[in-house]
Every structure is written in C-alpha cells, then in structure tokens.
Amino acid sequence: MRRLITTLERLVARGDTLLIIEHHPDVIACADWVIELGPEGGGAGGQIIFEGTPKQLPRAKTPTGRYFAGDSPPSPPSLVERGGLGRGRATSAR
C-alpha cells in the first residue's frame, strides 16, 4: 500500500490531477479532497453524502465518517439486500 501511495504522491507533485475511487482508509487519508457517495450502494446510492478533507471526515455522520471516527466499519449489505447474485449491472465508458 505504501508503494501505491508514494506513486500517487509523485504524480500529484509533478502537477497531475488524480481522481481515485478507493475504499482503503490509507488512500482516503492521504487525499486532498474526499467525496462519499451513498447512503447505500446500487440503486439506494449515488448521492453525495460527504464532501471535504480527510480531517473533516470523522465528524461526518456517514459510514466512512464513523469509521474514521473510530467506530466499527459498517457491515456490507447482504446479497439479498443488494438484489442477489447475478442481478447487478455493469457499464463502461469509452
């Protein structure tokens, strides 16, 4: 993980702009700005529920905010809550 973060920091230092979609706390913690989508995944998500710096995140009343505040991470939704196996949709951009 450290090697990845070092590489990302090098890219930013040379002036590149990065947009990273990641759930790993170490990557979130080194970000300049965090946007959390939710409140759930899939059809129950897609709304911005937090936007700010990693230092502001522990005060957010969101799943990621609660994790960064030291609370237990939320349990992932069950397969039934997500619509079961094989019912997801994948899209791609070209």
C-alpha positions in Angstrom: 0.0 0.0 0.0 2.8 2.4 0.8 4.3 1.9 -2.7 1.0 2.8 -4.3 0.6 6.0 -2.1 4.2 7.0 -2.9 3.5 6.7 -6.6 0.2 8.7 -6.3 2.1 11.4 -4.3 4.7 11.6 -7.0 2.1 12.1 -9.7 0.5 14.9 -7.8 3.9 16.5 -7.1 4.6 16.7 -10.8 1.2 18.5 -11.4 -1.1 15.7 -12.4 -4.7 15.7 -11.3 -5.9 12.3 -9.9 -9.4 11.1 -9.4 -9.3 7.9 -7.4 -12.2 5.7 -6.4 -11.0 3.7 -3.4 -12.2 2.3 -0.1 -8.9 1.7 1.6 -8.5 4.0 4.6 -4.8 4.8 3.9 -5.6 6.1 0.5 -8.6 8.1 1.7 -6.4 9.6 4.5 -3.8 10.9 2.1 -6.4 12.5 -0.3 -6.7 16.3 -0.7 -10.5 16.0 -1.0 -13.0 13.2 -0.3 -16.4 12.7 -1.9 -18.5 10.0 -0.3 -21.5 8.6 -2.2 -24.4 6.8 -0.6 -26.3 6.4 1.5 -26.1 2.8 0.3 -24.8 1.0 -2.8 -26.6 0.4 -6.1 -30.0 1.9 -6.6 -30.0 3.2 -3.0 -26.9 5.3 -3.6 -25.4 7.8 -5.9 -26.0 10.9 -3.7 -23.1 13.0 -2.3 -23.4 12.4 1.5 -20.0 13.9 2.4 -17.6 16.3 0.7 -14.5 17.7 2.4 -11.0 16.9 3.6 -9.9 13.7 5.4 -9.6 15.7 8.6 -13.2 16.7 8.4 -14.4 13.1 7.7 -14.5 11.8 11.3 -17.2 14.5 12.1 -19.4 13.3 9.2 -22.4 11.2 10.1 -21.7 8.8 7.2 -20.4 5.2 7.2 -16.9 6.3 6.2 -17.0 9.2 8.7 -18.0 6.8 11.5 -15.1 4.5 10.6 -12.6 7.4 10.6 -14.0 8.5 14.0 -13.0 5.1 15.4 -16.4 3.3 15.3 -16.7 -0.1 13.8 -17.0 -0.1 10.0 -20.5 -0.8 8.8 -21.2 -4.4 7.7 -21.7 -4.8 4.0 -25.3 -5.3 2.8 -26.3 -8.9 2.4 -26.7 -10.4 -1.1 -30.5 -10.3 -0.6 -30.4 -6.6 0.2 -28.2 -6.0 -2.9 -30.6 -7.9 -5.2 -28.9 -11.3 -5.0 -26.2 -12.8 -7.1 -26.1 -12.2 -10.9 -28.5 -9.3 -10.8 -26.0 -6.5 -10.9 -25.4 -4.3 -14.0 -22.1 -3.3 -15.4 -21.5 -0.3 -17.5 -18.4 1.0 -19.2 -17.3 4.3 -20.7 -15.5 4.6 -24.0 
